[in-house]
Amino acid sequence: GKKIYTDWSPEKKEGWVRVTFLGSGRHVGRSCILLSTNESKILLDCGIDVSAQDKERFPYFNIPEFDIEELDAVIISHAHLDHFALLPYLYKMGYKGPCYMTPPSRDIAALLALDFIGVAYKKAETPLYSVADIKEMVKHSVCIDYNMVTDITKDVRITLYNAGHCLGSAMAHLNIGNGLHNLLYTGDMKYGATRTLDPAATLFPRLETMILESTYGGKDNVLPSREECEKDLFDAIKRAIDRGGKVLIPSLGVGRGQEEMLLIEQAITEGTIPNVPVYVDGMVWDVTAIHTAYPNFLSGTVKNKIFKDENPFSNACFKRVASSDERKEVIQGGPCIVIATSGMLMGGASVEYLREFADGKNNAVILTCYQAAGSLGKQVKDGIKELRM
Protein backbone atom coordinates (compact mmCIF):
# COMPACT_ATOMS: atom_id res chain seq x y z
CA GLY A 1 0.00 0.00 0.00
CA LYS A 2 2.78 2.44 0.83
CA LYS A 3 4.51 1.67 -2.45
CA ILE A 4 1.34 2.29 -4.45
CA TYR A 5 0.23 5.55 -2.83
CA THR A 6 3.52 7.28 -1.91
CA ASP A 7 4.08 10.31 -4.18
CA TRP A 8 0.93 9.50 -6.16
CA SER A 9 -0.63 12.48 -7.89
CA PRO A 10 -4.00 12.51 -9.73
CA GLU A 11 -2.65 15.27 -11.99
CA LYS A 12 0.31 13.19 -13.19
CA LYS A 13 -0.43 12.08 -16.76
CA GLU A 14 2.92 12.21 -18.53
CA GLY A 15 4.85 9.02 -19.18
CA TRP A 16 5.22 6.10 -21.58
CA VAL A 17 4.07 2.48 -21.91
CA ARG A 18 5.99 -0.46 -23.38
CA VAL A 19 4.97 -4.08 -23.88
CA THR A 20 7.58 -6.86 -24.21
CA PHE A 21 6.54 -10.40 -25.14
CA LEU A 22 8.54 -12.91 -23.09
CA GLY A 23 6.42 -15.77 -24.44
CA SER A 24 3.26 -16.61 -26.42
CA GLY A 25 4.01 -14.37 -29.42
CA ARG A 26 3.13 -16.55 -32.44
CA HIS A 27 3.27 -19.45 -30.02
CA VAL A 28 0.72 -21.47 -28.02
CA GLY A 29 2.10 -21.80 -24.50
CA ARG A 30 4.37 -20.02 -21.98
CA SER A 31 2.20 -16.89 -22.01
CA CYS A 32 4.15 -14.07 -20.39
CA ILE A 33 4.12 -10.34 -21.20
CA LEU A 34 6.10 -7.61 -19.45
CA LEU A 35 4.28 -4.28 -19.21
CA SER A 36 6.67 -1.40 -18.42
CA THR A 37 5.96 2.24 -17.64
CA ASN A 38 8.15 5.00 -16.22
CA GLU A 39 6.82 3.99 -12.76
CA SER A 40 6.00 0.26 -12.91
CA LYS A 41 6.87 -3.21 -14.17
CA ILE A 42 4.04 -5.76 -14.33
CA LEU A 43 3.92 -9.32 -15.64
CA LEU A 44 0.78 -10.37 -17.49
CA ASP A 45 0.68 -14.16 -16.92
CA CYS A 46 3.65 -16.44 -16.26
CA GLY A 47 3.16 -19.86 -17.87
CA ILE A 48 5.05 -22.74 -19.43
CA ASP A 49 4.71 -24.70 -22.66
CA VAL A 50 3.74 -28.17 -21.41
CA SER A 51 4.48 -29.85 -24.76
CA ALA A 52 7.99 -28.39 -25.26
CA GLN A 53 11.33 -29.58 -23.94
CA ASP A 54 14.14 -27.94 -21.97
CA LYS A 55 14.46 -24.14 -22.18
CA GLU A 56 11.76 -23.87 -24.87
CA ARG A 57 9.22 -24.55 -22.13
CA PHE A 58 9.83 -21.26 -20.34
CA PRO A 59 9.42 -17.52 -21.00
CA TYR A 60 12.49 -15.45 -21.89
CA PHE A 61 13.60 -13.86 -18.63
CA ASN A 62 17.24 -13.32 -19.65
CA ILE A 63 16.64 -9.89 -21.19
CA PRO A 64 17.78 -6.44 -19.98
CA GLU A 65 14.21 -5.24 -19.36
CA PHE A 66 13.41 -7.98 -16.83
CA ASP A 67 14.71 -7.73 -13.28
CA ILE A 68 12.83 -9.68 -10.63
CA GLU A 69 13.85 -7.10 -8.01
CA GLU A 70 12.05 -4.37 -9.99
CA LEU A 71 8.86 -6.36 -10.58
CA ASP A 72 5.86 -4.65 -8.95
CA ALA A 73 2.99 -7.05 -9.65
CA VAL A 74 1.87 -10.14 -11.56
CA ILE A 75 -1.58 -10.50 -13.11
CA ILE A 76 -2.84 -14.04 -13.85
CA SER A 77 -5.64 -14.22 -16.42
CA HIS A 78 -6.66 -17.81 -15.59
CA ALA A 79 -5.48 -21.06 -14.06
CA HIS A 80 -4.16 -23.04 -17.02
CA LEU A 81 -0.55 -24.23 -16.90
CA ASP A 82 0.41 -22.25 -20.00
CA HIS A 83 -0.63 -19.04 -18.21
CA PHE A 84 0.41 -19.46 -14.56
CA ALA A 85 2.56 -22.57 -13.93
CA LEU A 86 5.84 -20.64 -13.51
CA LEU A 87 4.42 -18.22 -10.92
CA PRO A 88 5.55 -20.26 -7.85
CA TYR A 89 9.04 -20.30 -9.40
CA LEU A 90 9.12 -16.47 -9.26
CA TYR A 91 8.58 -16.68 -5.50
CA LYS A 92 11.30 -19.33 -5.29
CA MET A 93 13.63 -16.88 -7.08
CA GLY A 94 12.90 -14.10 -4.58
CA TYR A 95 9.84 -12.22 -5.86
CA LYS A 96 7.94 -10.80 -2.89
CA GLY A 97 5.18 -8.80 -4.55
CA PRO A 98 1.48 -9.51 -5.11
CA CYS A 99 -0.19 -11.59 -7.79
CA TYR A 100 -3.70 -10.57 -8.83
CA MET A 101 -6.38 -13.02 -10.01
CA THR A 102 -9.97 -14.08 -9.31
CA PRO A 103 -10.76 -16.29 -6.28
CA PRO A 104 -11.48 -19.45 -8.37
CA SER A 105 -8.22 -18.94 -10.28
CA ARG A 106 -6.26 -18.85 -7.01
CA ASP A 107 -7.81 -22.13 -5.79
CA ILE A 108 -7.41 -23.95 -9.10
CA ALA A 109 -3.86 -22.63 -9.60
CA ALA A 110 -2.80 -24.01 -6.20
CA LEU A 111 -4.36 -27.39 -7.01
CA LEU A 112 -2.79 -27.64 -10.47
CA ALA A 113 0.61 -26.48 -9.22
CA LEU A 114 0.61 -29.28 -6.63
CA ASP A 115 -0.32 -31.74 -9.36
CA PHE A 116 2.47 -30.28 -11.54
CA ILE A 117 4.95 -31.27 -8.81
CA GLY A 118 3.40 -34.74 -8.57
CA VAL A 119 3.68 -35.31 -12.32
CA ALA A 120 7.38 -34.36 -12.20
CA TYR A 121 8.04 -36.95 -9.48
CA LYS A 122 6.17 -39.61 -11.48
CA LYS A 123 8.46 -38.87 -14.42
CA ALA A 124 11.52 -39.12 -12.11
CA GLU A 125 12.26 -35.44 -12.73
CA THR A 126 13.21 -32.75 -10.24
CA PRO A 127 10.24 -30.36 -9.82
CA LEU A 128 10.76 -26.70 -10.69
CA TYR A 129 9.55 -25.64 -7.25
CA SER A 130 8.29 -26.99 -3.95
CA VAL A 131 5.06 -26.97 -1.95
CA ALA A 132 6.53 -24.10 0.09
CA ASP A 133 6.78 -21.97 -3.08
CA ILE A 134 3.12 -22.69 -3.89
CA LYS A 135 2.21 -21.57 -0.37
CA GLU A 136 4.06 -18.31 -1.01
CA MET A 137 2.06 -17.84 -4.20
CA VAL A 138 -1.22 -18.33 -2.33
CA LYS A 139 -0.17 -16.00 0.53
CA HIS A 140 0.72 -13.26 -1.95
CA SER A 141 -2.47 -13.68 -4.00
CA VAL A 142 -4.81 -10.70 -4.07
CA CYS A 143 -8.20 -11.90 -5.28
CA ILE A 144 -10.38 -9.54 -7.30
CA ASP A 145 -13.95 -10.13 -8.45
CA TYR A 146 -15.12 -9.14 -11.92
CA ASN A 147 -15.79 -5.42 -12.52
CA MET A 148 -13.94 -4.36 -9.34
CA VAL A 149 -11.45 -1.47 -9.80
CA THR A 150 -8.15 -1.79 -7.91
CA ASP A 151 -4.88 0.18 -7.83
CA ILE A 152 -1.95 -2.21 -8.26
CA THR A 153 0.97 0.24 -8.73
CA LYS A 154 1.46 4.01 -8.55
CA ASP A 155 0.26 4.51 -12.11
CA VAL A 156 -1.75 1.38 -13.00
CA ARG A 157 -5.33 0.59 -12.06
CA ILE A 158 -6.86 -2.80 -12.96
CA THR A 159 -10.39 -4.07 -13.63
CA LEU A 160 -11.01 -7.77 -14.37
CA TYR A 161 -13.80 -8.81 -16.76
CA ASN A 162 -15.26 -12.23 -17.50
CA ALA A 163 -13.33 -13.94 -20.32
CA GLY A 164 -15.72 -16.89 -20.79
CA HIS A 165 -12.80 -19.33 -21.16
CA CYS A 166 -12.79 -21.33 -17.90
CA LEU A 167 -13.89 -20.84 -14.30
CA GLY A 168 -12.55 -17.50 -13.05
CA SER A 169 -10.86 -16.61 -16.35
CA ALA A 170 -10.44 -12.87 -16.69
CA MET A 171 -9.56 -10.16 -19.18
CA ALA A 172 -7.41 -7.49 -17.53
CA HIS A 173 -8.30 -3.87 -18.31
CA LEU A 174 -5.41 -1.61 -17.29
CA ASN A 175 -5.86 2.13 -16.84
CA ILE A 176 -2.30 3.46 -17.05
CA GLY A 177 -1.10 6.86 -15.90
CA ASN A 178 -4.45 8.15 -14.67
CA GLY A 179 -5.89 8.29 -18.17
CA LEU A 180 -2.67 8.28 -20.20
CA HIS A 181 -3.51 4.93 -21.85
CA ASN A 182 -6.05 2.11 -21.52
CA LEU A 183 -4.98 -1.42 -22.43
CA LEU A 184 -6.91 -4.71 -22.44
CA TYR A 185 -5.12 -8.05 -22.12
CA THR A 186 -7.68 -10.72 -22.97
CA GLY A 187 -5.77 -13.85 -21.98
CA ASP A 188 -7.77 -16.73 -23.47
CA MET A 189 -11.37 -15.76 -24.12
CA LYS A 190 -14.59 -17.03 -25.70
CA TYR A 191 -17.26 -14.76 -27.13
CA GLY A 192 -19.94 -17.47 -27.28
CA ALA A 193 -22.07 -18.84 -24.45
CA THR A 194 -21.27 -22.36 -23.26
CA ARG A 195 -23.09 -24.69 -20.89
CA THR A 196 -20.57 -23.86 -18.16
CA LEU A 197 -19.97 -20.13 -18.58
CA ASP A 198 -21.46 -16.90 -19.83
CA PRO A 199 -19.74 -15.29 -22.87
CA ALA A 200 -16.84 -12.88 -22.51
CA ALA A 201 -17.48 -9.20 -21.77
CA THR A 202 -17.38 -6.83 -24.76
CA LEU A 203 -18.08 -3.39 -23.29
CA PHE A 204 -15.32 -1.33 -21.64
CA PRO A 205 -15.44 2.29 -20.44
CA ARG A 206 -12.38 3.27 -22.48
CA LEU A 207 -9.85 1.40 -24.58
CA GLU A 208 -6.93 2.32 -26.84
CA THR A 209 -5.01 -0.98 -27.14
CA MET A 210 -5.96 -4.66 -27.08
CA ILE A 211 -3.64 -7.66 -26.70
CA LEU A 212 -5.95 -10.31 -28.13
CA GLU A 213 -5.81 -14.11 -28.07
CA SER A 214 -5.51 -15.46 -31.64
CA THR A 215 -5.06 -19.23 -31.19
CA TYR A 216 -7.67 -19.87 -33.91
CA GLY A 217 -7.17 -16.51 -35.59
CA GLY A 218 -5.64 -17.72 -38.86
CA LYS A 219 -7.49 -17.22 -42.14
CA ASP A 220 -7.94 -21.01 -42.47
CA ASN A 221 -9.18 -21.53 -38.91
CA VAL A 222 -12.87 -21.67 -39.81
CA LEU A 223 -14.32 -24.06 -37.25
CA PRO A 224 -17.57 -26.02 -37.56
CA SER A 225 -20.56 -24.88 -35.53
CA ARG A 226 -20.99 -25.95 -31.93
CA GLU A 227 -24.07 -27.99 -32.89
CA GLU A 228 -22.09 -29.96 -35.50
CA CYS A 229 -19.30 -30.67 -33.01
CA GLU A 230 -21.72 -31.88 -30.36
CA LYS A 231 -23.50 -34.13 -32.86
CA ASP A 232 -20.16 -35.62 -33.99
CA LEU A 233 -19.22 -36.25 -30.34
CA PHE A 234 -22.51 -38.00 -29.53
CA ASP A 235 -22.41 -40.07 -32.75
CA ALA A 236 -18.87 -41.25 -32.02
CA ILE A 237 -19.79 -42.18 -28.42
CA LYS A 238 -22.94 -44.02 -29.54
CA ARG A 239 -21.10 -46.03 -32.22
CA ALA A 240 -18.44 -47.18 -29.73
CA ILE A 241 -20.95 -48.10 -27.01
CA ASP A 242 -23.23 -49.93 -29.49
CA ARG A 243 -20.34 -52.18 -30.55
CA GLY A 244 -19.49 -52.93 -26.93
CA GLY A 245 -16.46 -50.65 -26.68
CA LYS A 246 -15.15 -48.04 -24.28
CA VAL A 247 -14.69 -44.33 -25.01
CA LEU A 248 -11.68 -42.34 -23.81
CA ILE A 249 -11.95 -38.55 -23.83
CA PRO A 250 -8.57 -37.01 -22.86
CA SER A 251 -9.53 -33.68 -21.35
CA LEU A 252 -8.21 -30.43 -19.95
CA GLY A 253 -8.89 -30.52 -16.21
CA VAL A 254 -10.04 -26.89 -16.07
CA GLY A 255 -12.86 -25.77 -18.34
CA ARG A 256 -13.08 -28.37 -21.09
CA GLY A 257 -13.59 -31.28 -18.69
CA GLN A 258 -16.54 -29.59 -16.99
CA GLU A 259 -18.11 -28.63 -20.33
CA GLU A 260 -17.87 -32.27 -21.44
CA MET A 261 -19.47 -33.43 -18.20
CA LEU A 262 -22.44 -31.10 -18.73
CA LEU A 263 -22.76 -32.18 -22.38
CA ILE A 264 -22.72 -35.88 -21.56
CA GLU A 265 -25.03 -35.47 -18.55
CA GLN A 266 -27.64 -33.77 -20.75
CA ALA A 267 -27.21 -36.34 -23.55
CA ILE A 268 -27.73 -39.27 -21.14
CA THR A 269 -30.71 -37.57 -19.48
CA GLU A 270 -32.36 -36.94 -22.88
CA GLY A 271 -31.50 -40.41 -24.22
CA THR A 272 -29.23 -39.11 -27.00
CA ILE A 273 -26.50 -41.56 -25.96
CA PRO A 274 -26.79 -44.85 -23.98
CA ASN A 275 -26.89 -44.61 -20.19
CA VAL A 276 -23.47 -46.05 -19.36
CA PRO A 277 -21.14 -45.17 -16.46
CA VAL A 278 -19.08 -41.99 -16.99
CA TYR A 279 -15.79 -42.34 -15.12
CA VAL A 280 -13.94 -39.16 -14.19
CA ASP A 281 -10.22 -39.60 -13.50
CA GLY A 282 -7.43 -37.15 -12.68
CA MET A 283 -7.75 -33.46 -11.85
CA VAL A 284 -11.16 -33.06 -13.51
CA TRP A 285 -13.00 -34.29 -10.41
CA ASP A 286 -11.23 -32.00 -7.93
CA VAL A 287 -11.51 -28.95 -10.17
CA THR A 288 -15.22 -29.68 -10.68
CA ALA A 289 -15.65 -29.46 -6.90
CA ILE A 290 -14.19 -25.94 -7.04
CA HIS A 291 -16.79 -25.08 -9.72
CA THR A 292 -19.55 -26.01 -7.27
CA ALA A 293 -17.91 -23.77 -4.64
CA TYR A 294 -18.13 -20.70 -6.93
CA PRO A 295 -21.60 -20.83 -8.55
CA ASN A 296 -21.62 -17.05 -9.14
CA PHE A 297 -18.83 -17.48 -11.71
CA LEU A 298 -20.84 -20.07 -13.70
CA SER A 299 -23.54 -19.60 -16.33
CA GLY A 300 -26.97 -18.58 -15.10
CA THR A 301 -28.44 -22.00 -15.93
CA VAL A 302 -25.86 -24.01 -13.97
CA LYS A 303 -25.88 -21.51 -11.10
CA ASN A 304 -29.66 -21.82 -10.71
CA LYS A 305 -29.46 -25.63 -10.74
CA ILE A 306 -26.78 -25.63 -8.02
CA PHE A 307 -28.84 -23.27 -5.83
CA LYS A 308 -31.86 -25.61 -6.28
CA ASP A 309 -29.82 -28.68 -5.21
CA GLU A 310 -29.91 -30.01 -8.79
CA ASN A 311 -26.16 -29.81 -9.37
CA PRO A 312 -25.55 -31.42 -12.81
CA PHE A 313 -21.96 -32.24 -11.81
CA SER A 314 -23.36 -34.54 -9.10
CA ASN A 315 -25.48 -36.63 -11.49
CA ALA A 316 -25.53 -40.35 -10.68
CA CYS A 317 -23.97 -41.17 -14.07
CA PHE A 318 -20.61 -39.72 -12.92
CA LYS A 319 -18.29 -41.98 -10.95
CA ARG A 320 -14.93 -40.93 -9.55
CA VAL A 321 -11.81 -43.02 -10.16
CA ALA A 322 -9.50 -42.40 -7.21
CA SER A 323 -7.03 -45.30 -7.17
CA SER A 324 -5.14 -47.71 -9.42
CA ASP A 325 -7.44 -50.56 -8.30
CA GLU A 326 -10.52 -48.57 -9.35
CA ARG A 327 -8.82 -47.77 -12.65
CA LYS A 328 -8.21 -51.49 -13.22
CA GLU A 329 -11.93 -52.17 -12.64
CA VAL A 330 -12.81 -49.59 -15.31
CA ILE A 331 -10.36 -51.15 -17.77
CA GLN A 332 -11.68 -54.68 -17.16
CA GLY A 333 -15.35 -53.64 -17.02
CA GLY A 334 -17.98 -53.14 -19.72
CA PRO A 335 -18.82 -50.26 -22.06
CA CYS A 336 -18.26 -46.85 -20.49
CA ILE A 337 -17.07 -43.29 -21.06
CA VAL A 338 -13.81 -42.13 -19.43
CA ILE A 339 -12.98 -38.42 -19.02
CA ALA A 340 -9.36 -38.14 -17.88
CA THR A 341 -6.49 -35.66 -17.80
CA SER A 342 -4.29 -34.69 -19.50
CA GLY A 343 -6.02 -33.44 -22.63
CA MET A 344 -2.88 -33.57 -24.80
CA LEU A 345 -1.91 -37.06 -23.54
CA MET A 346 1.25 -35.58 -22.01
CA GLY A 347 0.97 -37.69 -18.86
CA GLY A 348 -1.57 -38.52 -16.19
CA ALA A 349 -4.49 -40.95 -16.24
CA SER A 350 -5.41 -40.40 -19.90
CA VAL A 351 -2.12 -42.02 -21.05
CA GLU A 352 -2.78 -45.04 -18.81
CA TYR A 353 -6.20 -45.53 -20.41
CA LEU A 354 -4.77 -45.01 -23.90
CA ARG A 355 -2.29 -47.82 -23.30
CA GLU A 356 -5.14 -50.18 -22.35
CA PHE A 357 -7.80 -49.03 -24.82
CA ALA A 358 -5.73 -48.47 -27.98
CA ASP A 359 -5.56 -52.14 -29.07
CA GLY A 360 -9.31 -52.71 -28.70
CA LYS A 361 -10.97 -52.41 -32.11
CA ASN A 362 -14.33 -51.60 -30.52
CA ASN A 363 -12.94 -48.75 -28.42
CA ALA A 364 -12.71 -45.06 -29.36
CA VAL A 365 -10.41 -42.17 -28.44
CA ILE A 366 -12.03 -38.76 -28.94
CA LEU A 367 -9.78 -35.69 -28.91
CA THR A 368 -11.77 -32.62 -27.89
CA CYS A 369 -9.17 -29.96 -27.10
CA TYR A 370 -6.17 -28.22 -28.66
CA GLN A 371 -3.24 -30.58 -29.38
CA ALA A 372 0.07 -28.72 -29.23
CA ALA A 373 2.94 -29.58 -31.56
CA GLY A 374 5.18 -32.21 -29.95
CA SER A 375 2.45 -33.66 -27.74
CA LEU A 376 1.37 -37.30 -27.91
CA GLY A 377 -2.18 -36.10 -28.59
CA LYS A 378 -0.97 -34.29 -31.73
CA GLN A 379 0.77 -37.48 -32.92
CA VAL A 380 -2.42 -39.49 -32.39
CA LYS A 381 -4.44 -36.79 -34.18
CA ASP A 382 -2.00 -36.88 -37.11
CA GLY A 383 -2.39 -40.68 -37.44
CA ILE A 384 0.46 -42.34 -35.55
CA LYS A 385 -0.02 -46.13 -35.85
CA GLU A 386 2.45 -47.49 -33.32
CA LEU A 387 3.52 -46.23 -29.91
CA ARG A 388 6.04 -47.69 -27.49
CA MET A 389 5.32 -47.24 -23.77
Protein Blocks (a to p, Z undefined) as FASTA:
>chain_A
ZZmmgopafklmgdcdddddfehpapaejiacddddfkbccdehjaddfkbghjllpccf
bbfklcfklpmbdcdfbacfklmmmmmmmmmnopabdcdddfklmmmmmmmmmmmmmmmm
mnopacfbdfklmmmmmmmpccddehiacdfbfkbccddddehlaghiacddddehhhia
ccddekjadfbdcfkbccddfbdfbdfbdcddfklmcfklcccdfklmmmmmmmmmmmmm
mnopacdddddfbhjlmmmmmmmmmmmmnomaccdddddehjklmmmmmmmmmmmlmcfk
lmmmmmnopafklpfkbccdfbfklmmmmmmmccdddddddfklngcjklmmmmmmmmpm
kbccddfbdcdehiaklmmmnopabdcZZ
